[in-house]
Each structure stands twice: as C-alpha cells, then as structure tokens.
Amino acid sequence: MEISTNDYRVWTEGSAIHYEGTMRLSGTEAYAPIQEIMNAVLEAKPELITLDLTRLEFLNSSGINLLAKYTIEIRKQPDIGVRVLGSKTIPWQSKSLRNLQRLHPSLELTIS
C-alpha cells in the first residue's frame, strides 16, 4: 500500500510503515487515507509494527495526533509490539516521538 504526493509519501513493507517528506494535512479527515494504511497493518496482527519516520521532515499537530492515537490502539493489543524509528537531524522528532513512549511504555524508540 502506498500514498504518494508532491509533498509526502507513506508506504508499507510488511509490518513496517514508512513516512517521507512534509505532511501538513489539515485535520483528521485529511489524514484518513494514511490512517487506513496504518489500520490495515494493525489488523494483520503482526508481532511487531515499525513506524519509520527517519525521512519525515515535518509533521503537523494533526499528524502527531494520528501517531498518538495509533500508539494507543497498538497498546490495546498486548501481543503486538511497536518500534518507532526517528532521526536526530530532524528537530521535531526528538521531542514529539518521546511522548509516544508515555502513551505506550513498552514502545521501542530509536532516534539516530
């Protein structure tokens, strides 16, 4: 599954969801197609879901809210682990991605 625009790209490889570019969509409804991709991975019930954000330069508050809600949904399914990959070179990630661990304490966060 893949969504590709001039500004961003979201695609899956197995149970890994990759995000790239700049996501400035307006509100929850605009993020619905991305949420569908994410939910499809969750519905497959893999042992581990990886959210690879290492090439996502910008994500607005609506997008961060999407990640937070998704993290909570994963937490409700204790048989599914979650790993989040971020980049030190992208300023918003260090602060915002750590908040996901507060929502799901066993979330594995790697910012490199």
C-alpha positions in Angstrom: 0.0 0.0 0.0 1.2 3.5 -0.8 0.1 7.1 -0.9 2.4 9.4 -2.8 2.0 13.2 -3.4 4.4 16.0 -4.3 4.9 16.7 -0.5 5.0 13.3 1.1 4.9 9.6 0.7 3.6 6.9 3.0 4.1 3.2 2.2 4.3 -0.2 3.8 6.7 -3.0 3.6 5.3 -5.9 5.5 4.6 -4.6 9.0 6.8 -1.5 8.6 5.1 1.8 7.7 7.5 4.4 6.2 6.9 8.1 6.1 8.8 10.6 4.0 8.6 14.3 3.2 6.5 17.1 4.7 3.0 16.3 6.0 0.9 19.4 6.6 -2.6 18.0 6.1 -5.5 19.9 7.6 -7.3 17.9 10.2 -8.2 14.3 11.0 -10.2 13.9 7.8 -7.3 14.7 5.6 -5.2 12.1 7.4 -7.9 9.4 6.9 -6.2 7.7 3.9 -3.0 7.4 5.9 -4.9 6.1 8.9 -6.4 3.4 6.6 -2.9 2.2 5.7 -1.8 2.2 9.3 -5.0 0.3 10.4 -4.5 -2.3 7.7 -1.1 -3.1 9.2 -2.6 -3.3 12.7 -5.5 -5.5 11.5 -3.0 -8.0 10.1 -1.9 -8.6 13.8 1.9 -8.8 13.2 4.2 -9.4 16.1 5.9 -6.0 15.6 4.9 -2.8 13.8 7.6 -0.5 12.8 6.9 3.2 12.2 9.9 4.6 10.2 9.8 8.4 10.4 13.5 8.9 9.7 12.8 10.7 6.4 9.7 12.7 7.6 11.0 16.3 7.7 7.8 17.8 9.1 4.6 16.6 10.7 1.9 19.0 11.9 -0.1 18.6 15.1 -2.9 16.7 13.3 -0.3 14.2 12.1 1.2 13.9 15.6 -2.2 13.3 17.0 -2.7 10.5 14.4 0.5 8.8 15.6 -0.6 9.2 19.3 -4.0 7.6 18.6 -2.4 4.8 16.7 0.1 4.1 19.5 -2.9 3.8 21.9 -4.6 1.4 19.6 -1.5 -0.8 19.4 -1.2 -0.6 23.2 -4.7 -2.2 23.4 -3.3 -5.3 21.7 -0.6 -6.6 24.0 0.5 -9.3 21.5 1.7 -6.6 19.1 4.9 -4.7 19.7 5.8 -1.3 18.3 9.1 0.2 17.2 9.5 3.9 16.2 12.5 5.0 14.2 13.4 8.7 14.1 16.3 10.9 13.1 18.4 13.2 15.3 18.8 15.6 12.4 15.0 16.4 12.3 14.3 18.7 15.3 10.6 17.9 15.9 11.2 14.2 16.2 13.4 14.1 19.4 10.7 15.9 21.5 7.5 14.6 19.9 8.4 10.9 19.5 9.4 10.6 23.1 5.8 11.5 24.0 4.7 8.3 22.3 6.6 6.3 25.0 4.4 7.9 27.6 1.4 6.6 25.8 2.8 3.1 25.4 5.7 2.4 27.9 6.9 -0.7 26.1 7.3 1.2 22.8 10.8 0.8 21.4 12.1 4.2 20.3 15.3 4.6 18.3 16.4 8.1 17.4 19.7 8.0 15.5 
